[in-house]
Amino acid sequence: MIGVQDLRKGTTFVDDDGNLYRVLDYQHVKQGRGNATIKTKLRNVRTGATIDKNFQSGGRVQDVRLEHQTVQYLYSDGEAYHFMNTDTYEQPIISADMLGDSAQFLKENIMVELLTYEDKPIEIELPTTVDLKVTETAPGYKGDTASGGGKPATLETGVVVTVPFFVNVGDTVRVDTRDGSYVTRV
């Protein structure tokens, strides 16, 4: 059991009804002289539904231990994403609803951490950065510099990122998977 004040983004726990939740957002709100309120945005890991839930300070929830294994992303069939454990050659499948925004950074053969609970895949952890090729963006012009704004660029996975003006179609850029921001041209 952990106290609700110890909940942080990414923490997974089971509530009193047996639902498995992952914390998406966390806010500690102090009120005058009374107890603090812990406001959270949670995703039900099994159904993919997102809810807002408030806890009173001092409450407790049952934390869970997730198993980690390194897997390789193979392909998507539109509704599910297929991975392969390179040690055992097992091929776990995760639905698009469960992956959420993580799916926009997946490209074939990328290695990710698969999180499982009771031998069922529930989520992936992406590397901090991924290198993706620019497939569409406005052309760069003479005088465009690294500072002073940017332009939208569509990358090979379909995600749109703001890049500096000097980045052109065909360039490979490094993107931070935590917030979807441009890091550098590779």
MDTraj code that builds the backbone (N, CA, C; nanometers):
import mdtraj as md
import numpy as np

residues = "MET ILE GLY VAL GLN ASP LEU ARG LYS GLY THR THR PHE VAL ASP ASP ASP GLY ASN LEU TYR ARG VAL LEU ASP TYR GLN HIS VAL LYS GLN GLY ARG GLY ASN ALA THR ILE LYS THR LYS LEU ARG ASN VAL ARG THR GLY ALA THR ILE ASP LYS ASN PHE GLN SER GLY GLY ARG VAL GLN ASP VAL ARG LEU GLU HIS GLN THR VAL GLN TYR LEU TYR SER ASP GLY GLU ALA TYR HIS PHE MET ASN THR ASP THR TYR GLU GLN PRO ILE ILE SER ALA ASP MET LEU GLY ASP SER ALA GLN PHE LEU LYS GLU ASN ILE MET VAL GLU LEU LEU THR TYR GLU ASP LYS PRO ILE GLU ILE GLU LEU PRO THR THR VAL ASP LEU LYS VAL THR GLU THR ALA PRO GLY TYR LYS GLY ASP THR ALA SER GLY GLY GLY LYS PRO ALA THR LEU GLU THR GLY VAL VAL VAL THR VAL PRO PHE PHE VAL ASN VAL GLY ASP THR VAL ARG VAL ASP THR ARG ASP GLY SER TYR VAL THR ARG VAL".split()
xyz = np.array([
    [0.0844, -0.1186, 0.0000],
    [0.0000, 0.0000, 0.0000],
    [0.0886, 0.1245, 0.0000],
    [0.0471, 0.2241, -0.0763],
    [0.1171, 0.3521, -0.0767],
    [0.0168, 0.4626, -0.0479],
    [0.0659, 0.5692, 0.0102],
    [-0.0186, 0.6847, 0.0365],
    [-0.0482, 0.7593, -0.0927],
    [-0.1665, 0.8203, -0.1028],
    [-0.2026, 0.8919, -0.2250],
    [-0.1111, 1.0124, -0.2484],
    [-0.0470, 1.0628, -0.1442],
    [0.0469, 1.1737, -0.1630],
    [0.1732, 1.1274, -0.2354],
    [0.1961, 0.9955, -0.2434],
    [0.3124, 0.9403, -0.3150],
    [0.2823, 0.9080, -0.4607],
    [0.1575, 0.9290, -0.5046],
    [0.1244, 0.9050, -0.6452],
    [0.1967, 1.0067, -0.7321],
    [0.2512, 0.9603, -0.8426],
    [0.3195, 1.0469, -0.9377],
    [0.2815, 1.0028, -1.0783],
    [0.3117, 1.0847, -1.1753],
    [0.2837, 1.0510, -1.3143],
    [0.3544, 0.9199, -1.3485],
    [0.2777, 0.8248, -1.4026],
    [0.3338, 0.6954, -1.4399],
    [0.3133, 0.5866, -1.3367],
    [0.2684, 0.6207, -1.2144],
    [0.2438, 0.5205, -1.1112],
    [0.1216, 0.4364, -1.1478],
    [0.1305, 0.3070, -1.1261],
    [0.0190, 0.2166, -1.1525],
    [-0.0294, 0.1597, -1.0196],
    [-0.1621, 0.1562, -1.0007],
    [-0.2175, 0.1051, -0.8761],
    [-0.3537, 0.0409, -0.9003],
    [-0.4011, -0.0348, -0.8012],
    [-0.5327, -0.0979, -0.8048],
    [-0.6196, -0.0258, -0.7027],
    [-0.7418, 0.0151, -0.7442],
    [-0.8312, 0.0821, -0.6497],
    [-0.9122, -0.0209, -0.5710],
    [-1.0037, 0.0262, -0.4865],
    [-1.0820, -0.0627, -0.3997],
    [-1.1724, -0.1583, -0.4782],
    [-1.2105, -0.1189, -0.6013],
    [-1.2988, -0.2020, -0.6833],
    [-1.2221, -0.3012, -0.7701],
    [-1.0889, -0.3028, -0.7597],
    [-1.0085, -0.3952, -0.8384],
    [-0.9713, -0.3449, -0.9768],
    [-0.9971, -0.2162, -1.0051],
    [-0.9603, -0.1587, -1.1345],
    [-0.8133, -0.1189, -1.1343],
    [-0.7450, -0.1445, -1.2436],
    [-0.6033, -0.1112, -1.2574],
    [-0.5923, 0.0239, -1.3258],
    [-0.5288, 0.1223, -1.2586],
    [-0.5168, 0.2581, -1.3110],
    [-0.3709, 0.2993, -1.3231],
    [-0.3452, 0.3866, -1.4194],
    [-0.2137, 0.4492, -1.4357],
    [-0.2340, 0.5994, -1.4258],
    [-0.1504, 0.6680, -1.3453],
    [-0.1627, 0.8114, -1.3241],
    [-0.1077, 0.8852, -1.4458],
    [-0.1935, 0.9674, -1.5098],
    [-0.1520, 1.0484, -1.6238],
    [-0.1109, 1.1886, -1.5800],
    [-0.1818, 1.2411, -1.4794],
    [-0.1518, 1.3747, -1.4297],
    [-0.1809, 1.3772, -1.2803],
    [-0.1046, 1.4577, -1.2077],
    [-0.1122, 1.4594, -1.0621],
    [-0.0999, 1.6040, -1.0147],
    [-0.1854, 1.6422, -0.9203],
    [-0.1785, 1.7770, -0.8654],
    [-0.2117, 1.7722, -0.7169],
    [-0.1262, 1.8324, -0.6355],
    [-0.1450, 1.8379, -0.4903],
    [-0.2003, 1.9763, -0.4576],
    [-0.3238, 1.9819, -0.4084],
    [-0.3895, 2.1100, -0.3810],
    [-0.4068, 2.1254, -0.2306],
    [-0.3430, 2.2296, -0.1743],
    [-0.3561, 2.2560, -0.0309],
    [-0.4688, 2.3557, -0.0098],
    [-0.5548, 2.3227, 0.0877],
    [-0.6678, 2.4093, 0.1172],
    [-0.6536, 2.4639, 0.2583],
    [-0.6474, 2.5923, 0.2723],
    [-0.6465, 2.6585, 0.4023],
    [-0.5885, 2.5766, 0.5145],
    [-0.6674, 2.5534, 0.6177],
    [-0.6215, 2.4789, 0.7345],
    [-0.6532, 2.3304, 0.7269],
    [-0.7401, 2.2918, 0.6358],
    [-0.7820, 2.1523, 0.6298],
    [-0.6814, 2.0645, 0.5584],
    [-0.7244, 1.9439, 0.5300],
    [-0.6392, 1.8496, 0.4587],
    [-0.6195, 1.8914, 0.3138],
    [-0.5156, 1.8400, 0.2547],
    [-0.4907, 1.8645, 0.1138],
    [-0.5720, 1.7661, 0.0310],
    [-0.5967, 1.8042, -0.0937],
    [-0.6653, 1.7167, -0.1876],
    [-0.5674, 1.6784, -0.2974],
    [-0.5680, 1.5535, -0.3339],
    [-0.4823, 1.5045, -0.4418],
    [-0.5721, 1.4860, -0.5640],
    [-0.5523, 1.5710, -0.6666],
    [-0.6318, 1.5610, -0.7889],
    [-0.5508, 1.4832, -0.8912],
    [-0.6123, 1.3799, -0.9488],
    [-0.5416, 1.2972, -1.0451],
    [-0.6255, 1.2781, -1.1707],
    [-0.5558, 1.2557, -1.2799],
    [-0.6181, 1.2129, -1.4047],
    [-0.5661, 1.0720, -1.4263],
    [-0.6572, 0.9750, -1.4355],
    [-0.6197, 0.8346, -1.4394],
    [-0.6682, 0.7690, -1.5677],
    [-0.5920, 0.6708, -1.6139],
    [-0.6356, 0.5897, -1.7270],
    [-0.6544, 0.4468, -1.6791],
    [-0.7728, 0.3922, -1.7032],
    [-0.7988, 0.2531, -1.6719],
    [-0.7176, 0.1704, -1.7700],
    [-0.6234, 0.0939, -1.7210],
    [-0.5295, 0.0211, -1.8059],
    [-0.6000, -0.0850, -1.8896],
    [-0.7022, -0.1463, -1.8360],
    [-0.7700, -0.2547, -1.9086],
    [-0.8661, -0.2031, -2.0146],
    [-0.9368, -0.0929, -1.9880],
    [-1.0370, -0.0435, -2.0828],
    [-0.9889, 0.0757, -2.1646],
    [-0.8871, 0.1471, -2.1148],
    [-0.8379, 0.2653, -2.1853],
    [-0.9140, 0.3920, -2.1511],
    [-1.0194, 0.3839, -2.0697],
    [-1.0998, 0.5000, -2.0323],
    [-1.0198, 0.5920, -1.9402],
    [-1.0394, 0.7219, -1.9562],
    [-0.9711, 0.8218, -1.8749],
    [-1.0719, 0.8870, -1.7803],
    [-1.0344, 0.8982, -1.6519],
    [-1.1226, 0.9615, -1.5535],
    [-1.0425, 1.0598, -1.4681],
    [-1.1138, 1.1531, -1.4070],
    [-1.0552, 1.2427, -1.3073],
    [-1.1015, 1.1936, -1.1711],
    [-1.0079, 1.1823, -1.0776],
    [-1.0436, 1.1328, -0.9444],
    [-0.9678, 1.2127, -0.8402],
    [-1.0370, 1.2502, -0.7334],
    [-0.9766, 1.3238, -0.6230],
    [-0.9631, 1.2325, -0.5019],
    [-0.8508, 1.2469, -0.4315],
    [-0.8259, 1.1702, -0.3098],
    [-0.8010, 1.2686, -0.1964],
    [-0.8433, 1.2318, -0.0758],
    [-0.8110, 1.3114, 0.0418],
    [-0.6721, 1.2713, 0.0906],
    [-0.5959, 1.3670, 0.1366],
    [-0.4631, 1.3394, 0.1895],
    [-0.4745, 1.2374, 0.3021],
    [-0.3834, 1.1428, 0.3036],
    [-0.3855, 1.0390, 0.4049],
    [-0.4473, 0.9092, 0.3548],
    [-0.5120, 0.9132, 0.2383],
    [-0.5700, 0.7914, 0.1819],
    [-0.4608, 0.6985, 0.1301],
    [-0.4972, 0.5734, 0.1052],
    [-0.4000, 0.4760, 0.0582],
    [-0.4578, 0.3970, -0.0582],
    [-0.3682, 0.3549, -0.1493],
    [-0.4062, 0.2687, -0.2609],
    [-0.3060, 0.1545, -0.2696],
    [-0.3458, 0.0471, -0.3356],
    [-0.2595, -0.0696, -0.3513],
    [-0.1733, -0.0529, -0.4761],
    [-0.0428, -0.0364, -0.4563],
    [0.0458, -0.0252, -0.5724],
    [0.0716, -0.1642, -0.6294],
    [0.1097, -0.1698, -0.7564],
    [0.1361, -0.2984, -0.8221],
    [0.2754, -0.2961, -0.8830],
    [0.3307, -0.4127, -0.8949],
    [0.4613, -0.4265, -0.9572],
    [0.4405, -0.4770, -1.0995],
    [0.4928, -0.4007, -1.1945],
    [0.4818, -0.4378, -1.3347],
    [0.6090, -0.5071, -1.3798],
    [0.5938, -0.6079, -1.4635],
    [0.7090, -0.6779, -1.5197],
    [0.7537, -0.6038, -1.6449],
    [0.8854, -0.5926, -1.6642],
    [0.9429, -0.5243, -1.7804],
    [1.0134, -0.6263, -1.8686],
    [0.9973, -0.6119, -1.9995],
    [1.0753, -0.6916, -2.0928],
    [1.1001, -0.6091, -2.2183],
    [1.2163, -0.6259, -2.2762],
    [1.2514, -0.5526, -2.3965],
    [1.1956, -0.6266, -2.5171],
    [1.1203, -0.5521, -2.5998],
    [1.0593, -0.6105, -2.7190],
    [1.0879, -0.5218, -2.8398],
    [1.0698, -0.5791, -2.9568],
    [1.0908, -0.5078, -3.0829],
    [0.9547, -0.4850, -3.1478],
    [0.9305, -0.3617, -3.1937],
    [0.8049, -0.3314, -3.2627],
    [0.8107, -0.3880, -3.4035],
    [0.7072, -0.4640, -3.4419],
    [0.7032, -0.5253, -3.5741],
    [0.6149, -0.4467, -3.6708],
    [0.4844, -0.4379, -3.6415],
    [0.3928, -0.3703, -3.7331],
    [0.2601, -0.3429, -3.6640],
    [0.1765, -0.2637, -3.7342],
    [0.0422, -0.2347, -3.6868],
    [-0.0559, -0.2784, -3.7943],
    [-0.1668, -0.3388, -3.7516],
    [-0.2701, -0.3772, -3.8470],
    [-0.3883, -0.2799, -3.8427],
    [-0.3686, -0.1641, -3.7816],
    [-0.4724, -0.0626, -3.7728],
    [-0.5432, -0.0611, -3.6383],
    [-0.5712, -0.1785, -3.5825],
    [-0.6404, -0.1864, -3.4543],
    [-0.5493, -0.2289, -3.3409],
    [-0.4388, -0.2962, -3.3751],
    [-0.3478, -0.3465, -3.2728],
    [-0.2038, -0.3309, -3.3204],
    [-0.1136, -0.3297, -3.2218],
    [0.0293, -0.3173, -3.2501],
    [0.0971, -0.4472, -3.2091],
    [0.1819, -0.4982, -3.2968],
    [0.2452, -0.6279, -3.2763],
    [0.3926, -0.6082, -3.2423],
    [0.4378, -0.6778, -3.1385],
    [0.5748, -0.6702, -3.0908],
    [0.6334, -0.8107, -3.0858],
    [0.7662, -0.8198, -3.0697],
    [0.8286, -0.9509, -3.0560],
    [0.9381, -0.9439, -2.9504],
    [0.9334, -1.0392, -2.8567],
    [1.0399, -1.0549, -2.7595],
    [1.1558, -1.1224, -2.8320],
    [1.2698, -1.0560, -2.8425],
    [1.3811, -1.1088, -2.9216],
    [1.4512, -1.2264, -2.8542],
    [1.4231, -1.2525, -2.7276],
    [1.4824, -1.3678, -2.6592],
    [1.3970, -1.4938, -2.6766],
    [1.2645, -1.4793, -2.6572],
    [1.1758, -1.5955, -2.6607],
    [1.0960, -1.6062, -2.7907],
    [1.0990, -1.5034, -2.8730],
    [1.0238, -1.4944, -2.9986],
    [0.8723, -1.4957, -2.9789],
    [0.8266, -1.4681, -2.8564],
    [0.6836, -1.4500, -2.8330],
    [0.6419, -1.3186, -2.8971],
    [0.5162, -1.3098, -2.9423],
    [0.4686, -1.1897, -3.0086],
    [0.3469, -1.1312, -2.9375],
    [0.3697, -1.0482, -2.8347],
    [0.2574, -0.9844, -2.7655],
    [0.1911, -0.8797, -2.8552],
    [0.0618, -0.8606, -2.8344],
    [-0.0171, -0.7650, -2.9118],
    [-0.0810, -0.6679, -2.8140],
    [-0.0768, -0.5379, -2.8484],
    [-0.1395, -0.4352, -2.7655],
    [-0.2350, -0.3560, -2.8530],
    [-0.3556, -0.3285, -2.8017],
    [-0.4543, -0.2534, -2.8791],
    [-0.4114, -0.1071, -2.8899],
    [-0.4603, -0.0418, -2.9946],
    [-0.4278, 0.0990, -3.0175],
    [-0.4787, 0.1867, -2.9029],
    [-0.5938, 0.1511, -2.8444],
    [-0.6490, 0.2289, -2.7327],
    [-0.5561, 0.2286, -2.6123],
    [-0.4924, 0.1152, -2.5864],
    [-0.4045, 0.1041, -2.4705],
    [-0.2748, 0.1826, -2.4904],
    [-0.2268, 0.1924, -2.6134],
    [-0.1019, 0.2648, -2.6382],
    [-0.1203, 0.4158, -2.6337],
    [-0.2331, 0.4636, -2.6810],
    [-0.2589, 0.6075, -2.6802],
    [-0.1603, 0.6835, -2.7666],
    [-0.1033, 0.7915, -2.7125],
    [-0.0122, 0.8783, -2.7879],
    [0.1241, 0.8152, -2.8137],
    [0.1588, 0.7107, -2.7413],
    [0.2886, 0.6453, -2.7628],
    [0.3008, 0.5887, -2.9032],
    [0.1889, 0.5521, -2.9633],
    [0.1907, 0.4879, -3.0947],
    [0.2460, 0.5789, -3.2037],
    [0.2343, 0.7091, -3.1875],
    [0.2786, 0.8004, -3.2924],
    [0.4306, 0.8061, -3.3084],
    [0.5045, 0.7487, -3.2150],
    [0.6506, 0.7488, -3.2254],
    [0.7070, 0.6115, -3.2628],
    [0.6206, 0.5136, -3.2862],
    [0.6670, 0.3791, -3.3190],
    [0.7021, 0.3673, -3.4670],
    [0.8216, 0.3178, -3.4943],
    [0.8576, 0.2825, -3.6308],
    [0.9133, 0.1408, -3.6270],
    [0.9066, 0.0726, -3.7385],
    [0.9447, -0.0680, -3.7425],
    [1.0846, -0.0903, -3.6871],
    [1.0983, -0.1988, -3.6121],
    [1.2235, -0.2476, -3.5537],
    [1.2749, -0.1676, -3.4348],
    [1.2004, -0.0688, -3.3848],
    [1.2442, 0.0057, -3.2671],
    [1.2297, -0.0846, -3.1441],
    [1.3247, -0.0747, -3.0537],
    [1.3211, -0.1532, -2.9301],
    [1.2545, -0.0687, -2.8206],
    [1.1564, -0.1280, -2.7505],
    [1.0841, -0.0594, -2.6436],
    [1.0718, -0.1527, -2.5237],
    [1.0345, -0.0965, -2.4099],
    [1.0082, -0.1755, -2.2891],
    [0.8598, -0.2056, -2.2831],
    [0.8237, -0.3322, -2.2744],
    [0.6852, -0.3743, -2.2617],
    [0.6554, -0.3982, -2.1142],
    [0.5489, -0.3368, -2.0645],
    [0.5073, -0.3536, -1.9252],
    [0.3918, -0.4516, -1.9210],
    [0.4036, -0.5535, -1.8353],
    [0.2984, -0.6533, -1.8228],
    [0.2519, -0.6620, -1.6781],
    [0.1241, -0.6952, -1.6617],
    [0.0654, -0.7167, -1.5298],
    [-0.0141, -0.8459, -1.5376],
    [0.0181, -0.9399, -1.4515],
    [-0.0436, -1.0723, -1.4525],
    [-0.0314, -1.1358, -1.5909],
    [0.0869, -1.1256, -1.6492],
    [0.1216, -1.1823, -1.7805],
    [0.0411, -1.1256, -1.8966],
    [-0.0218, -1.0101, -1.8789],
    [-0.0945, -0.9451, -1.9880],
    [-0.0253, -0.8128, -2.0196],
    [0.0072, -0.7880, -2.1484],
    [0.0704, -0.6609, -2.1843],
    [-0.0267, -0.5453, -2.1631],
    [0.0230, -0.4382, -2.0989],
    [-0.0653, -0.3249, -2.0725],
    [-0.0142, -0.1942, -2.1313],
    [0.1174, -0.1814, -2.1505],
    [0.1709, -0.0536, -2.1964],
    [0.3146, -0.0709, -2.2410],
    [0.3640, 0.0303, -2.3145],
    [0.5052, 0.0308, -2.3524],
    [0.5713, 0.1572, -2.3001],
    [0.7019, 0.1492, -2.2788],
    [0.7827, 0.2664, -2.2459],
    [0.8770, 0.2889, -2.3622],
    [0.8639, 0.4047, -2.4255],
    [0.9479, 0.4394, -2.5391],
    [1.0844, 0.4856, -2.4918],
    [1.1861, 0.4785, -2.5800],
    [1.3123, 0.5432, -2.5457],
    [1.2884, 0.6939, -2.5327],
    [1.3768, 0.7644, -2.4658],
    [1.3591, 0.9077, -2.4448],
    [1.3534, 0.9840, -2.5760],
    [1.4347, 0.9436, -2.6731],
    [1.4330, 1.0087, -2.8039],
    [1.4276, 0.9041, -2.9139],
    [1.3685, 0.9428, -3.0273],
    [1.3675, 0.8581, -3.1462],
    [1.4097, 0.9424, -3.2661],
    [1.4740, 0.8772, -3.3637],
    [1.5159, 0.9439, -3.4866],
    [1.4161, 0.9103, -3.5960],
    [1.3532, 1.0139, -3.6544],
    [1.2519, 0.9950, -3.7573],
    [1.2831, 1.0835, -3.8778],
    [1.2476, 1.0344, -3.9952],
    [1.2727, 1.1064, -4.1200],
    [1.1583, 1.2026, -4.1485],
    [1.1918, 1.3233, -4.1973],
    [1.0928, 1.4244, -4.2338],
    [1.0355, 1.3874, -4.3703],
    [0.9022, 1.3739, -4.3786],
    [0.8389, 1.3394, -4.5060],
    [0.7712, 1.4578, -4.5716],
    [0.7363, 1.5603, -4.4909],
    [0.6688, 1.6762, -4.5483],
    [0.6934, 1.7990, -4.4620],
    [0.7375, 1.9072, -4.5258],
    [0.7544, 2.0356, -4.4578],
    [0.7738, 2.1429, -4.5641],
    [0.7571, 2.2663, -4.5245],
    [0.7813, 2.3781, -4.6171],
    [0.9313, 2.3858, -4.6451],
    [0.9701, 2.4311, -4.7640],
    [1.1134, 2.4382, -4.7949],
    [1.1852, 2.5435, -4.7111],
    [1.3151, 2.5206, -4.6896],
    [1.3963, 2.6187, -4.6190],
    [1.4444, 2.7244, -4.7178],
    [1.4627, 2.8452, -4.6718],
    [1.5075, 2.9542, -4.7579],
    [1.6370, 3.0113, -4.7055],
    [1.7132, 3.0746, -4.7923],
    [1.8395, 3.1369, -4.7534],
    [1.8116, 3.2399, -4.6448],
    [1.8915, 3.2349, -4.5415],
    [1.8744, 3.3287, -4.4306],
    [1.7984, 3.2690, -4.3127],
    [1.7348, 3.1537, -4.3322],
    [1.6671, 3.0888, -4.2200],
    [1.7725, 3.0396, -4.1214],
    [1.7512, 3.0633, -3.9962],
    [1.8502, 3.0273, -3.8954],
    [1.7912, 2.9297, -3.7948],
    [1.8753, 2.8815, -3.7064],
    [1.8331, 2.7847, -3.6060],
    [1.7437, 2.8477, -3.5002],
    [1.7555, 2.9770, -3.4793],
    [1.6745, 3.0419, -3.3763],
    [1.5661, 3.1270, -3.4412],
    [1.4686, 3.1615, -3.3647],
    [1.3671, 3.2519, -3.4155],
    [1.2474, 3.1828, -3.4771],
    [1.1938, 3.0818, -3.4124],
    [1.0708, 3.0208, -3.4607],
    [1.0910, 2.8868, -3.5243],
    [0.9896, 2.8437, -3.5933],
    [0.9963, 2.7126, -3.6557],
    [0.8808, 2.6933, -3.7503],
    [0.8748, 2.5730, -3.8065],
    [0.7693, 2.5374, -3.9012],
    [0.7255, 2.3952, -3.8708],
    [0.6006, 2.3606, -3.9043],
    [0.5551, 2.2237, -3.8803],
    [0.6166, 2.1273, -3.9816],
    [0.6491, 2.0073, -3.9350],
    [0.7027, 1.9032, -4.0224],
    [0.6327, 1.7721, -3.9899],
    [0.5907, 1.7005, -4.0945],
    [0.5312, 1.5685, -4.0770],
    [0.6426, 1.4651, -4.0870],
    [0.6504, 1.3768, -3.9893],
    [0.7553, 1.2755, -3.9866],
    [0.7024, 1.1429, -4.0398],
    [0.7907, 1.0460, -4.0587],
    [0.7557, 0.9188, -4.1227],
    [0.6465, 0.8404, -4.0519],
    [0.6254, 0.8628, -3.9235],
    [0.5198, 0.7910, -3.8511],
    [0.3870, 0.8663, -3.8540],
    [0.3868, 0.9870, -3.9107],
    [0.2649, 1.0671, -3.9190],
    [0.2549, 1.1753, -3.8142],
    [0.3441, 1.1761, -3.7165],
    [0.3413, 1.2774, -3.6121],
    [0.3911, 1.4107, -3.6698],
    [0.3289, 1.5208, -3.6253],
    [0.3688, 1.6546, -3.6694],
    [0.4442, 1.7221, -3.5556],
    [0.5658, 1.7719, -3.5880],
    [0.6542, 1.8330, -3.4895],
    [0.6984, 1.9687, -3.5431],
    [0.7160, 2.0664, -3.4556],
    [0.7699, 2.1960, -3.4972],
    [0.9216, 2.1860, -3.5026],
    [0.9775, 2.2176, -3.6196],
    [1.1219, 2.2080, -3.6414],
    [1.1760, 2.3440, -3.6829],
    [1.3072, 2.3669, -3.6717],
    [1.3658, 2.4926, -3.7187],
    [1.3507, 2.5062, -3.8707],
    [1.3644, 2.6289, -3.9198],
    [1.3441, 2.6570, -4.0617],
    [1.4428, 2.5846, -4.1533],
    [1.5623, 2.5511, -4.1060],
    [1.6632, 2.4899, -4.1926],
    [1.6407, 2.3411, -4.2192],
    [1.5450, 2.2778, -4.1511],
    [1.5175, 2.1349, -4.1714],
    [1.4362, 2.1181, -4.2992],
    [1.4760, 2.0223, -4.3846],
    [1.4106, 1.9984, -4.5126],
    [1.3572, 1.8562, -4.5207],
    [1.2765, 1.8299, -4.6238],
    [1.2250, 1.6951, -4.6496],
    [1.3436, 1.6024, -4.6726],
    [1.3397, 1.4840, -4.6113],
    [1.4476, 1.3871, -4.6249],
    [1.5463, 1.3907, -4.5095],
    [1.5488, 1.4997, -4.4327],
    [1.6373, 1.5076, -4.3160],
    [1.5849, 1.4145, -4.2074],
    [1.6747, 1.3670, -4.1234],
    [1.6364, 1.2873, -4.0075],
    [1.6504, 1.3757, -3.8845],
    [1.5463, 1.3779, -3.8018],
    [1.5476, 1.4606, -3.6808],
    [1.5274, 1.3719, -3.5585],
    [1.5823, 1.4164, -3.4472],
    [1.5653, 1.3471, -3.3194],
    [1.4518, 1.4173, -3.2453],
    [1.3547, 1.3363, -3.1958],
    [1.2365, 1.3897, -3.1289],
    [1.2293, 1.3323, -2.9879],
    [1.1978, 1.4182, -2.8912],
    [1.1792, 1.3757, -2.7527],
    [1.0402, 1.3124, -2.7408],
    [1.0325, 1.1853, -2.7018],
    [0.9044, 1.1147, -2.6961],
    [0.8188, 1.1552, -2.5768],
    [0.8767, 1.2222, -2.4778],
    [0.7990, 1.2615, -2.3602],
    [0.7037, 1.3753, -2.3914],
    [0.7482, 1.4715, -2.4753],
    [0.6627, 1.5865, -2.5063],
    [0.6490, 1.6133, -2.6561],
    [0.7089, 1.5312, -2.7401],
    [0.6957, 1.5467, -2.8843],
    [0.7692, 1.6666, -2.9410],
    [0.8771, 1.7077, -2.8759],
    [0.9493, 1.8261, -2.9216],
    [1.0741, 1.7866, -3.0012],
    [1.1134, 1.8752, -3.0914],
    [1.2337, 1.8596, -3.1732],
    [1.3546, 1.8735, -3.0829],
    [1.4567, 1.7865, -3.1025],
    [1.5799, 1.7954, -3.0242],
    [1.6945, 1.8430, -3.1133],
    [1.7197, 1.7718, -3.2241],
    [1.8291, 1.8092, -3.3121],
    [1.8132, 1.7409, -3.4470],
    [1.8858, 1.7895, -3.5452],
    [1.8897, 1.7230, -3.6744],
    [2.0043, 1.6221, -3.6678],
    [1.9820, 1.5024, -3.7181],
    [2.0821, 1.3953, -3.7101],
    [2.1568, 1.3859, -3.8403],
])
top = md.Topology()
chain = top.add_chain()
for i, resn in enumerate(residues, 1):
    res = top.add_residue(resn, chain, resSeq=i)
    for name in ("N", "CA", "C"):
        top.add_atom(name, md.element.get_by_symbol(name[0]), res)
traj = md.Trajectory(xyz[None], top)
